[in-house]
Amino acid sequence: MAKRRELLKEFKGVKFESFPLVLEKRGKNTDIYIFGGKYFSIFPNNWKGVCYEGRYRFHIPSGVEDITEGIWDLKKMKEKVSIVDARGERLELEREYFTIYPSELDEEKFYADFIGGYRKTTLSGVGRDRNYSEYTKNKDVLVLATTSNNCRSGRYGSFASFVISSSPIVIEGEGVKW
């Protein structure tokens, strides 16, 4: 149960350039999509890891087929919740989530995208690191959320960010999702 909610950021007139999130739950009024977590990757080969950081919910009106169509209002929220864990202990957590609603604006003022990279290291320590940040050509990109996951040995993993900009997001580079 949520004890307190607060608005962190709000953007009106957002055009999503991609939306590779996983549907977790369908509700009566909203569907919940997940960004981040143990089994998340924005890459087609779906790199999975047992260790992860960053997990966010996206609440979207029910029945929306393609979020990349249309203009939306985006809110980043923070809530303090009281939960009971698997051992029966009561815990208080703070977590961030996003809500998306149809916008009253007719044209986009912001562009949102999910971009990411990966890293893989061989047993001899040689590897590749495809970092998205060095490939972003926009000067005004604001990172709203980040996530990463790794295998137990730490030899491979993927990472991604949810970003927003006032101009269409341009990404160039090998191994980077755009």
Number of C-alpha atoms within 10 A of each C-alpha: 10 12 11 11 14 11 12 12 12 12 16 20 20 26 23 21 16 17 16 17 17 17 13 12 11 15 13 8 10 18 18 20 20 18 26 25 19 18 16 24 27 24 19 8 7 11 18 19 21 14 16 20 13 18 18 18 20 23 22 21 18 13 12 11 7 10 18 16 12 15 24 25 19 24 19 18 16 17 17 16 15 15 14 11 9 7 6 8 8 10 10 13 11 13 15 19 18 22 18 20 16 16 17 11 13 10 14 19 16 21 21 25 23 23 25 24 22 23 17 17 14 10 8 6 9 8 12 13 14 19 20 22 15 10 15 18 13 15 10 12 18 14 14 13 19 19 21 24 26 23 16 11 10 14 14 20 24 26 26 27 23 17 17 24 18 16 15 19 22 11 17 13 13 11 16 20 20 18
